[in-house]
Amino acid sequence: MIVDPNGAINISGNGAADISGDSKNGNGAVIDGDVNVTDNGTANISGTSTNGSGVIVDQSLTKMRTTST
């Protein structure tokens, strides 16, 4: 699973997203784009790899935000 750096995943209004990726010869889940979580939304990110990283979160972690109203 790769999230493009020019794209975004937006989760809001009690919505939820499960982002996962598995690889035997590479990286499992690579998050380069924004993941925005607002209004009680939930994001679960997981990944596994035999010969790479399970989860890579680039700049998105600093942009990830959760707000509640």
N, C-alpha and C positions, 0 to 999 in steps of 0.2 A: 504494500500500500504506500503510495507516494502522494503527498499533497503538494501541488505545484506552488512555487514561490509567488506566482502572480495570481493565485486563486485564494479562496477563503472558504472556511466552513463556519456557518453562523448557526448557533443553537440558542433558542429562546423560548419563553412561554411554557415552561415545564417540559420542553422537548429534551430528547436524549440522543446521543450518537455514540456508537461503539466503533472505534477505529482500530483495526488490527491487521497484522501482517506476519506471515511466516515464511522463512527462506532457509534452504539448506546451503546455499552458496552466495550469500549477499546479505543485505540488511532487511530486517522484517518490516517495520513501519518507519517511514521517513517523513517528518513533518517540516516542510520548508515554508508553507503559506501560513496565514493567520487562522487561528481557531478562536472564535469569539463566543463566549458563553455568557448570556444575560438572562434576567428574569427567571431565575430558578432552573435554568437548563443544566444538563449534565453531559460531560464528555469523558469517556473512558478510552484510554489509549494503551494498547498492548502489542507486543511483538516478540517473536522468537527467531533465532538464527543459529545454525550450526557453525558457520564460518564467518560471521559478521556481527553487527550490532542488532540487538532485538528491537530497540526503539531509539531513533535519533530525533531530537527536537532541536531545530536550529534556532532561529531568532524568534520563533513563534511563542516560546515560553514567556518571554518578556512582554509580548503583546497580548497574551491570554489574560482575559479579565472576567471576573464574575461579579455581577451586581444583583441585588435583590431589592424588590420594591414592596 
